[in-house]
Amino acid sequence: MSDLPFGFSASGDGDDDRDKNSGDKNKPGGNPGGNPFGGSNPFGFGAGQGFGGQGADFDPSAFDPNMIGQMFAQLGSMFSGMGAGMAGGGDGPVNYQVATNLARQQIGSFTPILDKEISASVDAVRLADVWLDDATTLPSGVTQTLAWTPVQWLEESMDTWKGLCNPVAEQLARTWQDNLPAEAAQFAGPMVGMLTQMSGMAFGTQLGQGLGQLAKEVLSSTDIGLPIAPEGIAVLLPEAIAKFAEGLEQPGQEIIVFLAAREAAHVRLFSHVGWLRQRLLTTVEEYARGISIDFSGITDATSGIDPAQLLSDPSKLEELISSSTSFEPTTTPEQKAALGRLETLLALIEGWVEQVVTHALGDRIPSTGALTETMRRRRASGGPAEQTFATLVGLELRPRKVREASELWRRTLEATDLATRDGVWAHPDLLPDSDDLDNPAGFIDRLLSGDELDDPIAQLEKTIADERARGAADDQDGRKADGGDGSEPSGS
């Protein structure tokens, strides 16, 4: 398409109109898409062979103490090659400094935010937010609109990724102590901590590669379905939006307003449904914590480990680390339940946003239907978050029933009104479940019958309210009997 959205520019345009205060004055370059260590090996080690021979037993007499000096010299050289920034950030289960630096190199050079792009983002969100007032009873939640570069998105989203990745990484870190043979563990001692740090670096490498690609694809702060920006902040990413618009035969201004409306609708929902943000992130974390990993590969790799060889040849460390970070998670019943809750919640959020945006823009922007279908296909094919989540936590973050959820919200509005539809978000137990997505008529019937959606909390509140009402009535009857209402007591 020839006309980019509002003031959005293709990469390289408007160099004289850059926003000097965007917070992104550096343009990372060099080796884009590569690892920060140089070459294809993220640890800088040479190719290694198998561990310690065929079931070899450790022989302390064969150990040469000079190997320790050699090992630390090699490790020192390795860390020196990474740079001071790479050696830091290794206290936790994931080396997030490694992840951040590698992601920045994945991003490569980017176009700084232009003044006109900031203005375009603010104007688009403001206009879309006004139109959304007709489509939902939830008031505007936008207190500020920002335009981010890919690096800004990376930095702002890192706390969220820590909450999602730490449960898996912590479980991986524990495998060193749980699976290292007793004789090797006793001898290695401090080496176990070093191996854990190396594992954190390996996981940080995986995270950095995924986030680097993701940062170049997301269109807004809520594009992955999770709230990344602080509450009340609407964010658009102009560079990604411009690239997204190039492949569509739709007017640029309609594209930016459509995406702004989706962002503003998400912000409304997350701002005014107080439990939603934490429930969504907690559900993802519950899924991650429930991952059951088959560590038989590590057991096999360490069964014949020779600590002397481990200490003398750092390539053995790399091999051991690789065996721990390449795992196949098994799905437990608890995981299936958590995944079902997560998929349903994501589908309900996406379906609600889709309906609200369609209602708000359908009569105002002719391309709304086509753009909605484009976003559906983008999500169904995996979207920008799919591979990242699958790689990092074994989770395919793809709500499979978005169409069903959108249809449920549409039919609910047809059968009731905006207040009733949006009131379903008042409590998590009021939300439809996965069965309701397949049978929206049953959900709507319960809603219309005033059955409180079989919500035990609502039923309890109703019972308490009824008891209070009866108590008030009894008190009033008692006052009447005593003449407390100004009348003479009966029988006087």
C-alpha positions as CSV (number, residue, x, y, z in Angstrom):
1,M,0.0,0.0,0.0
2,S,1.2,3.5,-0.8
3,D,-0.2,5.5,2.1
4,L,1.2,4.6,5.5
5,P,-1.0,5.1,8.5
6,F,-1.3,8.8,9.5
7,G,2.3,10.0,10.0
8,F,3.8,6.5,10.2
9,S,7.0,6.2,8.1
10,A,8.9,3.4,6.4
11,S,12.3,2.6,7.9
12,G,14.8,5.2,7.2
13,D,12.4,8.1,6.5
14,G,12.3,11.3,8.4
15,D,15.8,11.2,9.9
16,D,15.6,15.0,10.6
17,D,12.3,14.6,12.5
18,R,13.3,12.1,15.1
19,D,12.0,12.3,18.6
20,K,15.1,13.2,20.7
21,N,13.3,12.2,23.9
22,S,12.0,8.7,22.8
23,G,14.5,7.0,25.1
24,D,16.1,5.0,22.2
25,K,19.1,7.1,21.1
26,N,21.2,4.0,20.4
27,K,20.7,2.0,17.3
28,P,22.0,-1.5,17.9
29,G,23.9,-2.9,15.0
30,G,26.4,-5.5,14.1
31,N,25.7,-9.2,13.8
32,P,21.9,-8.7,13.8
33,G,20.1,-12.0,14.4
34,G,23.3,-13.7,15.6
35,N,24.4,-14.5,19.0
36,P,26.4,-12.0,21.0
37,F,29.3,-14.4,21.6
38,G,30.2,-14.7,17.9
39,G,29.9,-17.8,15.8
40,S,27.2,-20.4,16.0
41,N,28.1,-21.6,19.5
42,P,26.5,-19.4,22.2
43,F,29.1,-20.5,24.8
44,G,32.2,-20.1,22.7
45,F,33.2,-23.7,23.3
46,G,34.7,-26.1,20.8
47,A,32.7,-29.1,19.6
48,G,32.7,-31.7,22.4
49,Q,32.5,-35.5,22.5
50,G,30.6,-37.7,24.7
51,F,30.8,-37.7,28.5
52,G,33.5,-39.7,30.3
53,G,33.4,-42.8,28.1
54,Q,31.1,-45.8,28.3
55,G,29.9,-45.8,31.9
56,A,33.4,-44.8,33.2
57,D,33.7,-44.6,37.0
58,F,35.4,-41.5,38.5
59,D,38.9,-42.2,39.7
60,P,40.1,-39.5,42.2
61,S,43.7,-40.6,41.8
62,A,43.6,-39.8,38.1
63,F,42.6,-36.2,38.8
64,D,45.2,-33.5,38.2
65,P,44.6,-30.4,40.3
66,N,46.1,-28.3,37.6
67,M,43.0,-29.0,35.6
68,I,41.1,-26.6,37.8
69,G,43.4,-23.8,36.8
70,Q,43.1,-24.7,33.2
71,M,39.3,-24.8,33.4
72,F,39.0,-21.4,35.1
73,A,41.4,-19.9,32.6
74,Q,39.2,-21.2,29.8
75,L,36.0,-20.0,31.5
76,G,37.7,-16.6,32.2
77,S,38.5,-16.3,28.5
78,M,34.9,-17.2,27.6
79,F,33.4,-14.6,30.0
80,S,35.9,-12.0,28.8
81,G,34.7,-12.6,25.2
82,M,31.1,-12.1,26.3
83,G,31.8,-8.7,27.8
84,A,31.0,-7.4,31.3
85,G,27.3,-7.1,30.6
86,M,27.0,-10.8,29.6
87,A,28.8,-12.1,32.6
88,G,26.3,-10.3,34.9
89,G,22.6,-11.1,35.6
90,G,23.3,-14.7,36.4
91,D,22.1,-14.9,40.0
92,G,18.6,-16.2,39.1
93,P,17.5,-19.2,37.1
94,V,17.7,-17.2,33.8
95,N,20.5,-14.9,32.8
96,Y,18.3,-12.0,31.7
97,Q,21.2,-9.8,30.9
98,V,22.2,-12.4,28.2
99,A,18.6,-12.5,27.1
100,T,18.4,-8.7,26.8
101,N,21.7,-8.3,25.0
102,L,21.0,-11.1,22.5
103,A,17.5,-9.8,21.9
104,R,18.8,-6.4,21.1
105,Q,21.2,-7.9,18.5
106,Q,18.3,-9.9,17.1
107,I,16.4,-6.6,16.7
108,G,19.3,-5.0,14.9
109,S,18.9,-1.4,13.7
110,F,15.5,0.2,14.0
111,T,13.9,3.5,13.2
112,P,13.7,5.9,16.1
113,I,10.2,7.2,17.0
114,L,9.3,10.3,14.9
115,D,7.3,13.2,16.3
116,K,4.6,12.6,13.7
117,E,4.3,9.0,14.7
118,I,3.7,9.9,18.3
119,S,1.1,12.4,17.2
120,A,-0.5,9.8,14.9
121,S,-0.7,7.3,17.7
122,V,-2.2,9.7,20.2
123,D,-4.8,10.9,17.6
124,A,-5.7,7.4,16.6
125,V,-6.2,6.2,20.1
126,R,-8.2,9.3,21.1
127,L,-10.5,8.9,18.2
128,A,-11.0,5.2,18.6
129,D,-11.6,5.6,22.4
130,V,-14.4,8.1,21.7
131,W,-16.1,5.6,19.3
132,L,-15.7,2.8,21.8
133,D,-18.0,4.7,24.2
134,D,-20.9,3.5,22.1
135,A,-19.9,-0.1,22.1
136,T,-19.3,-0.9,25.8
137,T,-20.3,0.3,29.3
138,L,-16.7,0.1,30.5
139,P,-15.3,3.6,30.5
140,S,-12.1,4.6,28.9
141,G,-9.1,3.2,30.7
142,V,-6.4,5.1,28.6
143,T,-4.5,7.7,30.7
144,Q,-1.6,8.0,28.3
145,T,-0.7,6.9,24.7
146,L,2.9,6.0,23.8
147,A,4.7,4.9,20.7
148,W,7.5,2.4,21.3
149,T,10.4,1.1,19.4
150,P,11.1,-2.7,19.4
151,V,13.8,-2.1,22.1
152,Q,11.4,-0.2,24.3
153,W,8.9,-3.1,24.0
154,L,11.6,-5.5,24.9
155,E,12.6,-3.5,28.0
156,E,9.1,-2.9,29.2
157,S,8.0,-6.5,28.7
158,M,10.9,-8.1,30.5
159,D,9.3,-8.3,33.9
160,T,6.3,-10.2,32.4
161,W,8.7,-12.7,30.8
162,K,10.5,-13.2,34.0
163,G,7.2,-14.2,35.7
164,L,6.5,-16.7,32.9
165,C,10.0,-18.2,32.5
166,N,11.2,-18.4,36.0
167,P,9.1,-21.4,37.0
168,V,10.4,-23.5,34.2
169,A,14.0,-22.3,34.6
170,E,13.9,-23.0,38.3
171,Q,12.8,-26.5,37.7
172,L,15.6,-27.0,35.2
173,A,18.2,-25.6,37.7
174,R,17.1,-28.1,40.3
175,T,18.0,-31.0,38.0
176,W,21.7,-30.5,38.5
177,Q,21.5,-31.5,42.1
178,D,18.8,-34.1,41.5
179,N,20.4,-35.9,38.6
180,L,24.2,-35.6,39.1
181,P,25.6,-38.9,40.2
182,A,26.4,-38.9,44.0
183,E,30.2,-39.4,43.6
184,A,30.4,-36.6,41.0
185,A,28.3,-34.3,43.0
186,Q,30.4,-34.8,46.1
187,F,33.6,-34.2,44.2
188,A,32.3,-31.4,42.0
189,G,30.9,-29.4,44.9
190,P,31.1,-25.7,43.8
191,M,31.0,-26.9,40.2
192,V,27.2,-27.5,40.6
193,G,26.6,-23.8,41.1
194,M,28.7,-23.0,38.0
195,L,26.7,-25.5,36.0
196,T,23.5,-23.9,37.2
197,Q,24.8,-20.5,36.1
198,M,25.7,-22.0,32.7
199,S,22.2,-23.4,32.5
200,G,20.8,-19.9,33.2
201,M,22.9,-18.5,30.3
202,A,21.6,-21.2,28.0
203,F,18.0,-20.4,28.9
204,G,18.7,-16.7,28.5
205,T,20.1,-17.4,25.0
206,Q,16.8,-19.1,24.1
207,L,14.8,-16.3,25.6
208,G,16.8,-13.6,23.9
209,Q,16.4,-15.2,20.5
210,G,12.6,-15.5,20.9
211,L,12.0,-12.0,22.3
212,G,14.3,-10.5,19.6
213,Q,12.0,-11.8,16.9
214,L,8.9,-11.1,18.8
215,A,9.8,-7.4,19.4
216,K,10.0,-6.8,15.7
217,E,6.5,-8.3,15.1
218,V,4.2,-7.0,17.8
219,L,1.9,-4.2,16.8
220,S,0.8,-3.0,20.3
221,S,1.3,-3.7,24.0
222,T,-1.5,-6.2,24.0
223,D,-0.8,-7.9,20.7
224,I,0.3,-11.2,22.4
225,G,-2.9,-11.3,24.5
226,L,-1.1,-10.4,27.7
227,P,-0.9,-6.9,29.2
228,I,2.7,-5.7,28.8
229,A,2.4,-2.0,29.5
230,P,1.5,-0.5,32.9
231,E,-2.2,0.0,33.6
232,G,-3.8,2.8,31.7
233,I,-1.1,3.0,29.1
234,A,-2.0,2.4,25.4
235,V,1.0,1.6,23.2
236,L,1.5,1.3,19.4
237,L,4.6,0.2,17.6
238,P,4.9,2.4,14.5
239,E,7.6,0.5,12.7
240,A,5.9,-2.9,13.0
241,I,2.5,-1.3,12.0
242,A,4.0,0.2,8.9
243,K,5.4,-3.2,7.8
244,F,2.1,-4.8,8.7
245,A,0.2,-2.3,6.6
246,E,2.5,-2.8,3.5
247,G,1.0,-6.2,2.9
248,L,-2.6,-5.1,3.1
249,E,-4.8,-3.5,0.4
250,Q,-6.5,-1.3,2.9
251,P,-6.3,2.5,3.6
252,G,-3.5,3.3,6.0
253,Q,-5.5,5.5,8.2
254,E,-8.2,2.8,8.7
255,I,-5.5,0.3,9.7
256,I,-4.0,2.5,12.4
257,V,-7.4,3.5,13.8
258,F,-8.5,-0.2,13.8
259,L,-5.3,-1.3,15.7
260,A,-5.7,1.7,18.1
261,A,-9.3,0.6,18.8
262,R,-8.1,-2.9,19.6
263,E,-5.5,-1.5,22.0
264,A,-7.9,0.9,23.6
265,A,-10.5,-1.9,24.1
266,H,-7.9,-4.1,25.8
267,V,-6.9,-1.3,28.0
268,R,-10.5,-0.7,29.0
269,L,-11.0,-4.3,29.9
270,F,-7.7,-4.7,31.9
271,S,-8.2,-1.3,33.6
272,H,-11.8,-1.9,34.8
273,V,-11.9,-5.6,35.4
274,G,-9.6,-5.5,38.4
275,W,-9.0,-9.3,38.7
276,L,-8.3,-9.9,35.0
277,R,-4.6,-8.9,34.6
278,Q,-3.4,-10.9,37.5
279,R,-5.6,-13.9,36.8
280,L,-4.3,-14.1,33.3
281,L,-0.7,-14.0,34.3
282,T,-1.2,-16.3,37.2
283,T,-2.9,-18.9,34.9
284,V,0.1,-18.9,32.6
285,E,2.4,-19.3,35.6
286,E,0.3,-22.2,36.9
287,Y,0.6,-23.9,33.6
288,A,4.4,-23.4,33.6
289,R,4.8,-24.6,37.2
290,G,2.9,-27.8,36.3
291,I,5.3,-28.8,33.5
292,S,6.6,-32.3,34.0
293,I,9.9,-32.9,32.3
294,D,11.5,-36.2,31.4
295,F,15.1,-35.9,32.5
296,S,16.1,-39.3,31.5
297,G,18.4,-37.8,28.9
298,I,20.3,-36.0,31.6
299,T,20.4,-39.1,33.7
300,D,21.9,-41.0,30.8
301,A,24.3,-38.3,30.0
302,T,25.6,-38.1,33.6
303,S,25.6,-41.8,34.4
304,G,29.1,-42.2,33.1
305,I,30.4,-38.7,33.8
306,D,34.1,-38.4,34.6
307,P,34.5,-35.2,36.7
308,A,38.1,-35.0,35.8
309,Q,37.2,-34.7,32.1
310,L,34.4,-32.3,33.0
311,L,36.8,-30.0,34.7
312,S,39.5,-30.2,32.0
313,D,37.2,-29.7,29.0
314,P,34.5,-27.0,29.2
315,S,33.0,-28.4,26.0
316,K,31.6,-31.2,28.3
317,L,29.8,-28.5,30.3
318,E,28.1,-27.3,27.1
319,E,27.0,-30.8,26.2
320,L,25.5,-31.4,29.7
321,I,23.8,-28.0,29.6
322,S,22.3,-28.8,26.1
323,S,20.9,-32.0,27.4
324,S,19.0,-30.1,30.1
325,T,17.7,-27.2,28.1
326,S,16.3,-29.3,25.3
327,F,13.4,-31.0,27.0
328,E,10.1,-32.5,26.0
329,P,7.4,-31.5,28.5
330,T,4.7,-34.1,29.3
331,T,1.2,-32.9,29.7
332,T,-0.2,-33.7,33.2
333,P,-4.0,-33.5,34.1
334,E,-3.2,-30.4,36.1
335,Q,-1.6,-28.8,33.0
336,K,-4.5,-29.7,30.8
337,A,-6.9,-28.0,33.2
338,A,-4.7,-24.9,33.4
339,L,-4.3,-24.9,29.7
340,G,-8.1,-25.1,29.2
341,R,-8.7,-22.2,31.6
342,L,-6.0,-20.2,29.9
343,E,-7.3,-20.8,26.4
344,T,-10.8,-20.0,27.4
345,L,-9.8,-16.8,29.1
346,L,-7.7,-15.7,26.2
347,A,-10.5,-16.5,23.7
348,L,-13.1,-14.6,25.8
349,I,-10.8,-11.5,25.9
350,E,-10.1,-11.6,22.2
351,G,-13.7,-12.4,21.3
352,W,-15.0,-9.5,23.5
353,V,-12.4,-7.1,22.0
354,E,-13.4,-8.2,18.5
355,Q,-17.1,-7.6,19.1
356,V,-16.6,-4.2,20.8
357,V,-14.3,-3.0,18.0
358,T,-16.6,-4.3,15.3
359,H,-19.6,-2.5,17.0
360,A,-17.6,0.7,17.4
361,L,-16.0,0.9,13.9
362,G,-18.3,-1.2,11.7
363,D,-20.3,1.8,10.5
364,R,-17.4,4.2,10.4
365,I,-14.5,2.2,8.8
366,P,-15.4,0.2,5.7
367,S,-12.4,-2.2,6.1
368,T,-13.3,-3.3,9.7
369,G,-14.5,-6.7,8.6
370,A,-11.5,-7.4,6.4
371,L,-9.1,-6.3,9.1
372,T,-10.9,-8.4,11.7
373,E,-10.5,-11.4,9.5
374,T,-6.8,-10.6,9.0
375,M,-6.2,-10.5,12.7
376,R,-8.0,-13.8,13.1
377,R,-5.8,-15.5,10.5
378,R,-2.8,-13.9,12.1
379,R,-3.7,-15.4,15.4
380,A,-4.8,-18.8,14.0
381,S,-1.5,-19.2,12.2
382,G,0.4,-18.7,15.4
383,G,0.9,-15.0,15.6
384,P,4.0,-13.3,16.9
385,A,3.8,-15.0,20.3
386,E,3.3,-18.6,19.2
387,Q,6.8,-19.9,18.7
388,T,8.2,-17.9,21.6
389,F,5.8,-19.4,24.1
390,A,6.2,-22.9,22.7
391,T,9.9,-22.7,23.0
392,L,10.2,-21.1,26.4
393,V,7.5,-22.7,28.4
394,G,6.1,-25.4,26.2
395,L,2.9,-23.4,25.8
396,E,1.1,-22.8,22.5
397,L,-0.5,-19.5,23.3
398,R,-3.3,-19.8,20.7
399,P,-6.9,-19.5,21.8
400,R,-8.6,-22.0,19.6
401,K,-12.1,-20.8,20.1
402,V,-11.9,-17.1,19.4
403,R,-14.7,-17.4,16.8
404,E,-16.9,-19.2,19.2
405,A,-16.2,-16.6,21.9
406,S,-16.9,-13.8,19.6
407,E,-20.2,-15.4,18.6
408,L,-21.1,-15.9,22.2
409,W,-20.6,-12.2,23.0
410,R,-22.5,-11.2,19.9
411,R,-25.5,-13.4,20.7
412,T,-25.4,-12.3,24.4
413,L,-25.7,-8.6,23.3
414,E,-28.5,-9.5,20.9
415,A,-30.4,-11.2,23.7
416,T,-29.7,-8.7,26.4
417,D,-27.9,-5.3,26.4
418,L,-24.5,-3.8,26.8
419,A,-24.7,-3.6,30.6
420,T,-25.7,-7.2,31.0
421,R,-23.0,-8.4,28.6
422,D,-20.2,-6.4,30.2
423,G,-21.5,-7.2,33.6
424,V,-20.3,-10.8,33.1
425,W,-16.8,-9.5,33.7
426,A,-17.7,-8.5,37.3
427,H,-16.3,-11.8,38.7
428,P,-14.3,-14.6,37.2
429,D,-16.8,-17.2,38.3
430,L,-19.4,-15.4,36.1
431,L,-17.5,-16.0,32.9
432,P,-18.5,-18.6,30.4
433,D,-16.5,-21.8,30.4
434,S,-15.3,-23.9,27.5
435,D,-18.6,-25.8,27.3
436,D,-20.4,-22.5,27.1
437,L,-18.3,-21.5,24.1
438,D,-19.7,-24.6,22.3
439,N,-23.3,-24.0,23.6
440,P,-23.8,-20.2,23.9
441,A,-27.6,-20.7,24.0
442,G,-27.3,-22.5,27.3
443,F,-25.2,-19.7,28.8
444,I,-27.6,-17.0,27.5
445,D,-30.6,-18.9,28.9
446,R,-29.0,-19.0,32.4
447,L,-28.2,-15.3,32.1
448,L,-31.8,-14.4,31.1
449,S,-33.3,-16.7,33.8
450,G,-31.4,-14.8,36.5
451,D,-29.7,-18.0,37.6
452,E,-26.5,-16.0,38.4
453,L,-24.7,-18.3,35.9
454,D,-24.6,-21.0,38.6
455,D,-22.0,-18.8,40.4
456,P,-21.5,-20.0,44.0
457,I,-20.2,-16.6,45.1
458,A,-23.2,-14.8,43.7
459,Q,-25.5,-17.4,45.3
460,L,-23.8,-16.8,48.7
461,E,-24.1,-13.1,48.3
462,K,-27.8,-13.5,47.4
463,T,-28.3,-15.7,50.5
464,I,-26.6,-13.1,52.8
465,A,-28.7,-10.3,51.3
466,D,-31.9,-12.3,51.8
467,E,-31.0,-13.0,55.4
468,R,-30.2,-9.3,56.0
469,A,-33.6,-8.4,54.4
470,R,-35.4,-10.9,56.6
471,G,-33.5,-9.6,59.7
472,A,-34.5,-6.0,58.9
473,A,-38.1,-7.0,58.4
474,D,-38.1,-8.8,61.8
475,D,-36.6,-5.7,63.5
476,Q,-39.2,-3.5,61.9
477,D,-42.0,-5.9,63.1
478,G,-40.4,-5.9,66.6
479,R,-40.4,-2.1,66.7
480,K,-44.0,-2.0,65.6
481,A,-44.9,-4.4,68.4
482,D,-43.1,-2.2,70.9
483,G,-44.6,1.0,69.5
484,G,-41.2,2.1,68.3
485,D,-42.7,3.4,65.1
486,G,-44.7,6.1,66.9
487,S,-47.9,4.0,67.3
488,E,-49.3,2.8,70.5
489,P,-48.3,-0.7,71.5
490,S,-50.9,-3.2,70.8
491,G,-53.1,-4.1,73.8
492,S,-52.6,-0.6,75.5
